Amino acid sequence: MEMANKKRMMLLLTVSTLSIVVFLALYRLQYQVQFLMFSLELPYPFKCLDKSNKANNVDASESSTSENNSKCVENGIWTIKPDGRLGNQMGEYATLYALAKANGYQPYILPEMHDYLAPIFKITLPVLHSSVPSYVPFREYWIHDWMSEEYNHIDEKFLKLTGYPCSWTFFHHLRREILQEFTIHDHLKKEANQILHDIKGQRKNTTFIAIHVRRGDYINVMPKVWKGVIADKAYLDQAMGYFRQKYAEPVFVVASNGMDWCKQNIDSSKGDVYFSGDGNESTPGKDFALLASCNHTIMTIGTFGFWVSYLVGGEAIYLTNFTLPDSEFLKLFRYDAAFLPEWKGIPADLSPLGH
């Protein structure tokens, strides 16, 4: 009797296990079928782009639009997770643009990225409806901050890139297109040019030098976490000295999230320094437009300064070797991938780390 009960229990357990497996398999199949049905009748606005990221000329009728949308999804959708602030998201946008194009897939951005970048730049990549990610089985794919050959050979139709990429090695071969994507809106450009006009005053031969001084959380994070330093007074003096010697009437336009420190440490005795704002980070678009309207740049650390220099296109001076050789930061960051070869690097003073 006891043996019979054990057999019944084993049979019941086996049947239960098989039922669960079958249920999960059917559920998964139903999910896939639901996704296919969704992709055939997308209720959300999509714009098909060709491999050059130009809109296809399609009939505006409802049937052709539905068919076109279906092809968009069937051909694959690539996007990227929007993380960080302005400089980070610009790097993520440019990297998505370049890698999707290299692999022949359609790039889309998420609404959060559009909301961050669109008020400042005339970006053109289409936006995924906020509900789409819940239907699309995206595979997350983390990328490091420099281009690797394997990134040219990613065979994945529905991909969400992750990470904080901001390296020219991803997109510099598409420089003209990237600069077009990051065209600043006319009203911001007009406001920036008016400020520069007012700063110029009676000067006849003005050369504007943008300086972005990144401080904020980096003051503690760099020495305590990454065994590194941020720009100090000596670095800025040396970089400004270079431009003062080279140009007849340089004017330095300073933006920072540590403006009090800048006013105390940047030499403005010659009357050639303009401090922009009070360090309020709630209006990054205005600061960015102002700095990007200058002729040359001095950057400290951070992606905001990188993008100012990249868009300005003139001479750029940057802080280099700002971490100790054994810093964990160097597992995520490469100097040669972060700064263009023609830019001028000034080594940081690492002596404070000895204390």
GUVEX-592827 format. One record per residue: y, z, x of N, C-alpha, C in turn; residue in three letters. Coordinates in steps of 0.05 Angstrom, whole numbers, padded with zeros to 5 digits, always signed. Layout:
REM residues N
YZXYZXYZXALA;...
This chain:
REM residues 355
-00024+00000+00017+00000+00000+00000+00025+00000+00018MET;+00025+00017+00038+00048+00019+00056+00052-00007+00071GLU;+00029-00021+00079+00031-00046+00093+00043-00067+00075MET;+00036-00067+00049+00046-00087+00030+00076-00083+00026ALA;+00085-00058+00025+00114-00053+00023+00129-00063+00047ASN;+00117-00059+00071+00131-00069+00095+00133-00100+00095LYS;+00112-00113+00085+00113-00142+00084+00134-00151+00064LYS;+00136-00137+00041+00156-00144+00022+00184-00141+00034ARG;+00188-00119+00049+00214-00114+00061+00221-00135+00082MET;+00201-00143+00098+00205-00164+00118+00212-00191+00104MET;+00198-00197+00083+00203-00222+00068+00231-00221+00056LEU;+00239-00198+00045+00265-00196+00033+00287-00199+00054LEU;+00283-00187+00077+00302-00189+00099+00305-00217+00109LEU;+00282-00231+00111+00283-00259+00120+00298-00277+00100THR;+00291-00273+00074+00304-00289+00054+00334-00283+00053VAL;+00342-00258+00056+00370-00251+00056+00385-00264+00080SER;+00372-00263+00103+00384-00275+00127+00388-00305+00124THR;+00367-00318+00114+00369-00347+00109+00390-00353+00088LEU;+00393-00336+00068+00413-00341+00048+00441-00340+00060SER;+00445-00320+00077+00471-00317+00090+00478-00341+00107ILE;+00458-00350+00123+00462-00373+00140+00469-00398+00124VAL;+00454-00402+00102+00459-00426+00085+00486-00424+00072VAL;+00494-00399+00063+00520-00395+00051+00542-00402+00070PHE;+00540-00392+00095+00561-00398+00116+00562-00427+00122LEU;+00539-00440+00123+00539-00469+00129+00552-00485+00106ALA;+00546-00477+00081+00558-00491+00059+00588-00485+00057LEU;+00596-00460+00064+00624-00453+00063+00640-00469+00084TYR;+00627-00472+00107+00640-00488+00128+00643-00517+00120ARG;+00622-00527+00108+00622-00555+00098+00644-00558+00077LEU;+00645-00539+00059+00666-00540+00038+00694-00540+00050GLN;+00697-00524+00071+00723-00523+00085+00731-00550+00096TYR;+00710-00563+00110+00716-00588+00122+00722-00609+00100GLN;+00707-00608+00079+00712-00628+00057+00739-00623+00045VAL;+00747-00598+00042+00773-00592+00032+00794-00602+00050GLN;+00790-00600+00077+00810-00610+00096+00812-00640+00094PHE;+00789-00654+00092+00789-00683+00090+00804-00691+00065LEU;+00799-00677+00043+00813-00684+00018+00843-00679+00022MET;+00850-00658+00036+00878-00652+00041+00891-00674+00057PHE;+00876-00683+00078+00888-00702+00096+00892-00729+00083SER;+00876-00735+00062+00879-00760+00048+00903-00760+00028LEU;+00910-00736+00018+00931-00734-00001+00950-00712+00007GLU;+00963-00716+00030+00982-00696+00039+01006-00693+00021LEU;+01011-00669+00011+01033-00666-00007+01059-00660+00009PRO;+01058-00661+00035+01081-00653+00052+01092-00677+00067TYR;+01117-00676+00074+01130-00699+00088+01121-00702+00116PRO;+01109-00725+00123+01102-00732+00150+01116-00758+00158PHE;+01122-00761+00183+01133-00786+00192+01115-00797+00215LYS;+01103-00820+00211+01086-00832+00232+01103-00843+00254CYS;+01096-00836+00279+01110-00848+00302+01090-00864+00318LEU;+01099-00884+00332+01081-00899+00350+01081-00884+00377ASP;+01068-00896+00397+01064-00882+00422+01091-00879+00438LYS;+01111-00895+00430+01137-00892+00442+01154-00872+00427SER;+01142-00859+00407+01156-00839+00390+01179-00852+00374ASN;+01175-00877+00366+01193-00890+00348+01180-00893+00320LYS;+01195-00890+00300+01184-00891+00273+01173-00919+00267ALA;+01149-00920+00255+01138-00945+00246+01152-00956+00222ASN;+01155-00981+00220+01167-00994+00197+01145-00997+00176ASN;+01146-00981+00155+01126-00982+00134+01140-00986+00107VAL;+01125-00996+00088+01136-01000+00061+01143-00973+00050ASP;+01164-00971+00035+01173-00945+00024+01159-00938-00001ALA;+01141-00954-00011+01127-00948-00036+01110-00924-00033SER;+01104-00911-00055+01089-00886-00056+01061-00890-00044GLU;+01048-00913-00051+01020-00917-00042+01019-00922-00012SER;+01038-00938-00001+01038-00943+00027+01045-00918+00043SER;+01063-00901+00032+01071-00876+00045+01047-00858+00047THR;+01031-00856+00025+01008-00839+00025+00987-00849+00045SER;+00984-00875+00046+00965-00887+00065+00974-00882+00094GLU;+01000-00884+00098+01011-00880+00125+01008-00851+00133ASN;+01013-00832+00115+01009-00804+00121+00980-00798+00128ASN;+00962-00810+00113+00933-00806+00118+00926-00815+00146SER;+00937-00838+00155+00931-00848+00182+00942-00829+00203LYS;+00965-00818+00197+00977-00799+00216+00958-00776+00222CYS;+00947-00765+00201+00929-00742+00204+00903-00750+00216VAL;+00892-00773+00208+00867-00782+00218+00869-00788+00248GLU;+00892-00797+00257+00896-00803+00286+00900-00778+00303ASN;+00904-00756+00290+00907-00731+00305+00935-00720+00304GLY;+00937-00693+00306+00962-00679+00306+00963-00660+00329ILE;+00983-00662+00346+00988-00643+00367+01013-00627+00362TRP;+01012-00601+00367+01036-00585+00365+01036-00564+00388THR;+01055-00546+00388+01057-00526+00408+01068-00500+00396ILE;+01058-00478+00405+01067-00452+00395+01095-00446+00405LYS;+01114-00441+00388+01141-00436+00397+01144-00406+00405PRO;+01149-00402+00431+01152-00375+00442+01177-00374+00458ASP;+01189-00350+00458+01213-00346+00475+01238-00355+00462GLY;+01259-00356+00479+01285-00364+00469+01292-00393+00477ARG;+01317-00400+00479+01326-00427+00480+01313-00443+00503LEU;+01315-00433+00527+01304-00447+00550+01274-00451+00548GLY;+01260-00430+00539+01231-00432+00536+01223-00453+00516ASN;+01237-00453+00493+01230-00472+00472+01237-00501+00479GLN;+01258-00504+00495+01263-00531+00505+01241-00541+00523MET;+01231-00523+00540+01209-00530+00558+01183-00536+00542GLY;+01178-00521+00521+01155-00525+00505+01157-00552+00490GLU;+01180-00558+00480+01185-00583+00465+01180-00607+00484TYR;+01193-00606+00507+01190-00628+00526+01162-00632+00536ALA;+01147-00610+00540+01120-00611+00549+01102-00623+00527THR;+01105-00614+00502+01090-00626+00480+01096-00656+00478LEU;+01121-00663+00480+01129-00691+00478+01114-00708+00499TYR;+01114-00698+00524+01102-00714+00546+01072-00714+00545ALA;+01059-00691+00540+01030-00690+00540+01018-00705+00516LEU;+01030-00703+00493+01020-00718+00470+01022-00748+00475ALA;+01043-00756+00487+01047-00784+00493+01027-00794+00514LYS;+01021-00777+00534+01002-00784+00555+00974-00787+00544ALA;+00968-00772+00524+00940-00772+00513+00938-00789+00488ASN;+00960-00801+00478+00959-00819+00456+00957-00805+00429GLY;+00967-00780+00426+00966-00766+00401+00994-00762+00390TYR;+00995-00755+00364+01020-00752+00350+01031-00724+00354GLN;+01055-00721+00365+01067-00694+00368+01083-00686+00343PRO;+01080-00662+00335+01096-00649+00313+01105-00622+00323TYR;+01127-00613+00314+01136-00586+00320+01134-00569+00295ILE;+01131-00543+00300+01130-00523+00278+01158-00517+00268LEU;+01160-00507+00244+01187-00502+00232+01204-00483+00249PRO;+01191-00463+00261+01206-00443+00277+01220-00457+00301GLU;+01207-00476+00314+01219-00490+00336+01242-00508+00326MET;+01237-00521+00304+01258-00538+00292+01283-00522+00286HIS;+01279-00498+00274+01301-00481+00266+01317-00472+00291ASP;+01303-00469+00313+01317-00459+00338+01332-00482+00352TYR;+01319-00505+00353+01331-00527+00369+01348-00546+00354LEU;+01342-00552+00329+01356-00572+00314+01386-00566+00310ALA;+01395-00541+00307+01423-00536+00305+01439-00543+00330PRO;+01425-00546+00353+01439-00551+00378+01435-00580+00387ILE;+01411-00591+00384+01404-00617+00395+01396-00637+00373PHE;+01398-00662+00379+01390-00683+00361+01361-00691+00365LYS;+01344-00671+00363+01315-00676+00367+01304-00693+00345ILE;+01282-00708+00352+01271-00728+00334+01242-00723+00325THR;+01228-00705+00339+01200-00701+00332+01197-00690+00303LEU;+01178-00701+00288+01175-00692+00260+01165-00663+00259PRO;+01169-00651+00236+01163-00622+00232+01140-00619+00214VAL;+01121-00602+00221+01099-00596+00204+01108-00577+00182LEU;+01100-00582+00157+01105-00563+00136+01092-00537+00143HIS;+01104-00515+00136+01094-00489+00144+01066-00483+00134SER;+01057-00497+00112+01030-00492+00102+01008-00508+00116SER;+01017-00528+00131+00997-00546+00144+00978-00532+00163VAL;+00988-00514+00181+00970-00501+00200+00947-00486+00187PRO;+00950-00477+00162+00929-00463+00149+00906-00481+00140SER;+00911-00507+00139+00891-00527+00132+00879-00541+00156TYR;+00895-00544+00177+00886-00560+00200+00871-00542+00220VAL;+00848-00550+00228+00832-00533+00247+00842-00538+00276PRO;+00866-00528+00282+00877-00532+00308+00861-00516+00329PHE;+00857-00528+00352+00846-00514+00375+00869-00506+00394ARG;+00870-00481+00400+00891-00472+00419+00883-00478+00448GLU;+00903-00488+00463+00898-00497+00490+00921-00487+00508TYR;+00915-00467+00524+00935-00455+00541+00940-00472+00566TRP;+00965-00476+00573+00972-00491+00597+00989-00474+00615ILE;+00985-00478+00642+01002-00464+00661+01028-00479+00666HIS;+01045-00469+00683+01072-00479+00685+01075-00501+00706ASP;+01056-00518+00709+01058-00542+00726+01038-00562+00717TRP;+01043-00587+00722+01026-00609+00712+01000-00610+00728MET;+00978-00612+00714+00951-00616+00726+00939-00641+00715SER;+00923-00654+00731+00911-00680+00723+00895-00678+00698GLU;+00881-00655+00694+00865-00653+00670+00881-00654+00644GLU;+00907-00648+00646+00924-00649+00622+00929-00678+00612TYR;+00922-00698+00629+00924-00726+00621+00898-00735+00607ASN;+00879-00717+00604+00853-00726+00593+00843-00705+00573HIS;+00859-00698+00554+00852-00678+00534+00843-00693+00509ILE;+00818-00692+00503+00807-00706+00480+00803-00687+00457ASP;+00825-00682+00443+00825-00663+00420+00845-00672+00400GLU;+00835-00678+00375+00852-00690+00355+00872-00670+00344LYS;+00864-00645+00340+00881-00625+00328+00885-00602+00348PHE;+00907-00603+00362+00912-00586+00385+00938-00571+00383LEU;+00937-00545+00389+00961-00529+00391+00964-00519+00420LYS;+00983-00529+00434+00988-00520+00462+01000-00492+00461LEU;+00993-00476+00480+01005-00449+00483+01013-00444+00512THR;+01030-00424+00516+01040-00418+00542+01070-00420+00543GLY;+01081-00418+00567+01110-00421+00571+01117-00443+00591TYR;+01108-00467+00586+01113-00489+00605+01142-00497+00607PRO;+01153-00498+00631+01180-00508+00634+01182-00519+00663CYS;+01167-00540+00667+01166-00553+00694+01172-00582+00692SER;+01189-00592+00710+01196-00621+00710+01172-00638+00715TRP;+01150-00626+00726+01127-00642+00732+01113-00652+00707THR;+01118-00640+00684+01106-00650+00659+01121-00675+00649PHE;+01147-00676+00651+01162-00695+00636+01183-00711+00651PHE;+01186-00707+00677+01208-00720+00692+01205-00750+00692HIS;+01181-00761+00690+01177-00790+00688+01188-00801+00662HIS;+01194-00783+00643+01206-00791+00617+01234-00780+00615LEU;+01248-00777+00638+01273-00764+00638+01293-00775+00618ARG;+01295-00802+00617+01315-00814+00598+01309-00806+00569ARG;+01283-00805+00562+01276-00798+00535+01281-00769+00529GLU;+01275-00752+00549+01279-00723+00546+01309-00717+00543ILE;+01325-00730+00559+01354-00726+00556+01364-00735+00529LEU;+01352-00757+00518+01359-00766+00492+01352-00746+00471GLN;+01328-00734+00473+01320-00713+00454+01339-00689+00454GLU;+01349-00682+00478+01366-00659+00480+01396-00667+00481PHE;+01402-00688+00465+01431-00694+00462+01444-00673+00445THR;+01465-00661+00455+01478-00639+00441+01495-00650+00417ILE;+01494-00636+00395+01509-00645+00372+01539-00649+00378HIS;+01551-00667+00364+01579-00675+00370+01598-00652+00367ASP;+01595-00635+00347+01614-00614+00343+01613-00593+00365HIS;+01590-00588+00376+01587-00570+00399+01599-00582+00424LEU;+01594-00608+00428+01604-00622+00451+01635-00623+00450LYS;+01645-00628+00426+01675-00630+00423+01687-00603+00429LYS;+01675-00581+00419+01686-00554+00425+01685-00548+00454GLU;+01663-00555+00468+01660-00550+00496+01681-00565+00512ALA;+01685-00591+00506+01704-00607+00520+01733-00597+00517ASN;+01738-00586+00493+01765-00574+00488+01769-00550+00506GLN;+01749-00533+00508+01751-00510+00526+01755-00518+00555ILE;+01740-00538+00564+01744-00547+00592+01771-00559+00596LEU;+01781-00573+00576+01808-00584+00577+01829-00562+00580HIS;+01826-00541+00565+01844-00518+00566+01842-00504+00593ASP;+01818-00502+00604+01814-00489+00630+01827-00505+00652ILE;+01825-00531+00650+01836-00549+00671+01866-00545+00674LYS;+01880-00542+00652+01908-00537+00654+01923-00560+00669GLY;+01938-00553+00690+01954-00572+00705+01939-00583+00729GLN;+01914-00576+00732+01899-00587+00755+01896-00617+00752ARG;+01896-00631+00774+01894-00660+00774+01866-00671+00780LYS;+01851-00656+00796+01825-00666+00806+01804-00645+00803ASN;+01799-00637+00778+01781-00614+00773+01752-00622+00774THR;+01736-00605+00787+01707-00607+00787+01696-00582+00775THR;+01682-00584+00752+01672-00560+00738+01644-00553+00748PHE;+01640-00528+00755+01614-00518+00765+01604-00497+00745ILE;+01582-00503+00732+01570-00484+00713+01554-00463+00728ALA;+01558-00438+00720+01542-00416+00732+01529-00400+00709ILE;+01503-00399+00709+01489-00382+00690+01476-00359+00704HIS;+01483-00335+00697+01473-00311+00710+01454-00297+00690VAL;+01429-00298+00696+01408-00286+00678+01404-00257+00688ARG;+01409-00238+00670+01404-00210+00677+01387-00197+00655ARG;+01398-00181+00638+01383-00170+00615+01358-00155+00625GLY;+01335-00162+00612+01310-00148+00619+01300-00154+00647ASP;+01310-00176+00659+01301-00184+00686+01309-00163+00706TYR;+01330-00147+00700+01339-00127+00720+01316-00108+00727ILE;+01301-00100+00707+01278-00082+00712+01251-00096+00715ASN;+01248-00118+00700+01222-00132+00700+01216-00144+00727VAL;+01235-00157+00740+01230-00170+00765+01221-00150+00787MET;+01235-00129+00793+01226-00111+00814+01202-00094+00807PRO;+01200-00086+00782+01179-00067+00774+01152-00081+00767LYS;+01154-00105+00756+01130-00119+00747+01122-00141+00767VAL;+01142-00157+00775+01135-00181+00790+01141-00180+00820TRP;+01150-00157+00830+01157-00154+00859+01177-00175+00867LYS;+01198-00177+00851+01218-00197+00856+01246-00186+00852GLY;+01266-00203+00857+01294-00196+00853+01308-00217+00836VAL;+01332-00210+00827+01348-00229+00813+01373-00235+00831ILE;+01389-00254+00823+01412-00262+00839+01431-00238+00844ALA;+01440-00236+00868+01459-00215+00875+01486-00228+00882ASP;+01505-00211+00889+01532-00220+00896+01532-00239+00920LYS;+01517-00233+00940+01516-00249+00964+01507-00278+00958ALA;+01487-00280+00941+01477-00307+00933+01499-00323+00919TYR;+01512-00311+00900+01533-00325+00885+01556-00332+00903LEU;+01564-00314+00921+01585-00320+00940+01579-00344+00957ASP;+01554-00346+00967+01546-00368+00984+01545-00394+00968GLN;+01534-00393+00943+01533-00417+00927+01560-00427+00919ALA;+01578-00409+00912+01605-00417+00904+01620-00427+00929MET;+01615-00415+00952+01628-00424+00977+01621-00452+00983GLY;+01597-00460+00978+01589-00488+00982+01607-00507+00967TYR;+01611-00502+00941+01627-00520+00924+01656-00517+00931PHE;+01666-00494+00939+01694-00491+00946+01701-00507+00971ARG;+01682-00509+00989+01686-00525+01013+01685-00555+01007GLN;+01668-00563+00988+01663-00591+00984+01683-00605+00965LYS;+01694-00590+00946+01711-00602+00926+01739-00590+00927TYR;+01759-00607+00921+01787-00599+00924+01795-00577+00904ALA;+01787-00582+00879+01795-00563+00858+01771-00555+00841GLU;+01753-00540+00851+01730-00531+00835+01739-00509+00815PRO;+01726-00510+00792+01730-00489+00772+01702-00480+00764VAL;+01697-00454+00765+01671-00443+00759+01671-00431+00731PHE;+01652-00441+00715+01650-00432+00687+01625-00415+00685VAL;+01629-00389+00679+01607-00370+00680+01598-00362+00652VAL;+01572-00363+00648+01560-00352+00624+01537-00334+00632ALA;+01534-00312+00618+01514-00292+00626+01508-00273+00603SER;+01484-00260+00604+01478-00238+00586+01484-00212+00600ASN;+01499-00213+00622+01508-00189+00636+01536-00193+00646GLY;+01555-00199+00627+01582-00207+00635+01597-00186+00649MET;+01593-00161+00643+01607-00139+00657+01600-00140+00687ASP;+01575-00143+00693+01566-00145+00721+01580-00169+00734TRP;+01580-00192+00720+01592-00216+00732+01622-00212+00739CYS;+01636-00199+00721+01665-00195+00726+01670-00176+00749LYS;+01651-00159+00754+01654-00140+00777+01644-00152+00803GLN;+01627-00172+00803+01614-00182+00827+01620-00211+00834ASN;+01631-00226+00816+01639-00254+00823+01668-00254+00831ILE;+01673-00266+00854+01700-00267+00865+01717-00286+00849ASP;+01736-00275+00834+01754-00292+00817+01783-00290+00827SER;+01786-00281+00852+01813-00276+00863+01829-00302+00867SER;+01814-00325+00869+01827-00350+00874+01837-00364+00848LYS;+01831-00352+00826+01840-00363+00800+01824-00387+00792GLY;+01800-00390+00803+01784-00414+00796+01758-00406+00781ASP;+01758-00383+00768+01734-00374+00754+01741-00369+00725VAL;+01725-00380+00706+01728-00375+00678+01704-00362+00667TYR;+01707-00338+00655+01685-00323+00644+01683-00330+00614PHE;+01660-00341+00606+01657-00351+00579+01645-00329+00561SER;+01661-00320+00541+01651-00301+00522+01647-00273+00534GLY;+01632-00257+00520+01627-00229+00528+01598-00223+00533ASP;+01582-00244+00536+01553-00240+00540+01537-00238+00515GLY;+01549-00244+00492+01536-00243+00466+01515-00265+00465ASN;+01489-00257+00462+01467-00277+00462+01462-00288+00435GLU;+01478-00283+00415+01473-00293+00388+01483-00322+00385SER;+01498-00332+00405+01508-00360+00403+01501-00375+00428THR;+01475-00378+00434+01467-00392+00458+01475-00421+00458PRO;+01476-00434+00435+01483-00462+00433+01511-00468+00445GLY;+01530-00451+00439+01557-00455+00448+01559-00452+00479LYS;+01546-00431+00489+01545-00427+00518+01531-00451+00532ASP;+01509-00460+00520+01494-00481+00532+01511-00507+00532PHE;+01523-00513+00510+01540-00537+00508+01562-00537+00529ALA;+01575-00513+00532+01597-00511+00551+01587-00516+00580LEU;+01565-00502+00588+01555-00505+00615+01545-00534+00620LEU;+01532-00545+00600+01521-00572+00603+01542-00594+00604ALA;+01567-00586+00598+01589-00606+00599+01603-00605+00627SER;+01593-00589+00645+01604-00587+00672+01593-00609+00689CYS;+01602-00610+00714+01594-00631+00733+01571-00623+00751ASN;+01569-00597+00758+01549-00587+00776+01541-00560+00767HIS;+01520-00548+00779+01510-00522+00769+01502-00504+00792THR;+01504-00478+00786+01492-00457+00801+01474-00441+00782ILE;+01448-00439+00788+01431-00424+00770+01421-00399+00785MET;+01412-00380+00770+01400-00356+00782+01370-00358+00777THR;+01360-00345+00757+01331-00349+00750+01330-00352+00719ILE;+01309-00363+00710+01306-00367+00681+01308-00396+00672GLY;+01296-00402+00649+01294-00429+00640+01320-00439+00628THR;+01338-00422+00619+01364-00430+00608+01379-00445+00630PHE;+01380-00433+00654+01394-00445+00676+01381-00471+00685GLY;+01354-00472+00684+01341-00497+00691+01350-00520+00674PHE;+01350-00515+00648+01357-00537+00629+01386-00545+00631TRP;+01404-00526+00636+01432-00534+00641+01433-00553+00665VAL;+01420-00546+00687+01420-00563+00710+01408-00590+00705SER;+01386-00590+00690+01371-00615+00685+01388-00634+00668TYR;+01403-00623+00649+01419-00640+00632+01445-00649+00646LEU;+01457-00631+00662+01481-00638+00676+01476-00661+00696VAL;+01455-00659+00711+01447-00681+00729+01463-00683+00755GLY;+01481-00665+00760+01496-00665+00785+01482-00649+00807GLY;+01497-00639+00825+01486-00621+00846+01478-00595+00833GLU;+01456-00583+00842+01447-00558+00831+01438-00540+00854ALA;+01447-00515+00853+01438-00495+00873+01422-00474+00858ILE;+01400-00466+00869+01382-00447+00856+01374-00425+00875TYR;+01366-00402+00864+01355-00380+00879+01325-00385+00884LEU;+01317-00384+00909+01289-00389+00915+01276-00366+00930THR;+01250-00366+00931+01235-00345+00945+01244-00317+00937ASN;+01245-00314+00910+01256-00289+00900+01234-00268+00894PHE;+01209-00274+00902+01187-00254+00899+01173-00250+00926THR;+01160-00228+00928+01143-00223+00952+01119-00241+00951LEU;+01107-00248+00974+01084-00267+00974+01060-00258+00957PRO;+01057-00232+00953+01034-00223+00938+01040-00217+00909ASP;+01063-00228+00899+01071-00224+00872+01052-00238+00852SER;+01044-00224+00831+01028-00236+00810+01043-00259+00796GLU;+01069-00259+00798+01086-00279+00786+01078-00307+00796PHE;+01070-00308+00821+01063-00334+00834+01037-00346+00823LEU;+01022-00331+00807+00999-00342+00794+01007-00358+00769LYS;+01032-00354+00760+01042-00367+00736+01064-00387+00742LEU;+01074-00386+00766+01099-00400+00773+01097-00412+00801PHE;+01107-00437+00804+01108-00450+00830+01136-00460+00835ARG;+01147-00453+00858+01175-00461+00864+01178-00491+00864TYR;+01158-00506+00876+01160-00535+00878+01158-00548+00851ASP;+01146-00535+00831+01144-00546+00804+01167-00538+00786ALA;+01182-00518+00795+01203-00507+00778+01230-00520+00783ALA;+01234-00529+00808+01260-00540+00816+01257-00568+00827PHE;+01275-00586+00819+01273-00614+00829+01277-00615+00859LEU;+01264-00633+00873+01265-00634+00902+01294-00637+00913PRO;+01311-00651+00898+01338-00656+00908+01357-00632+00904GLU;+01349-00612+00888+01365-00588+00885+01365-00571+00911TRP;+01385-00555+00914+01388-00540+00939+01381-00511+00934LYS;+01361-00501+00949+01352-00473+00945+01365-00454+00966GLY;+01373-00431+00957+01383-00410+00975+01363-00387+00973ILE;+01350-00379+00995+01330-00357+00993+01343-00331+00985PRO;+01329-00316+00968+01338-00290+00959+01335-00269+00981ALA;+01351-00249+00979+01349-00225+00996+01329-00206+00984ASP;+01306-00204+00997+01284-00187+00986+01285-00158+00997LEU;+01305-00152+01013+01306-00126+01025+01307-00103+01005SER;+01319-00106+00981+01319-00084+00962+01290-00076+00954PRO;+01271-00094+00956+01244-00087+00948+01231-00068+00968LEU;+01242-00067+00992+01231-00048+01012+01236-00019+01005GLY;+01255-00015+00986+01261+00013+00979+01245+00022+00955HIS;
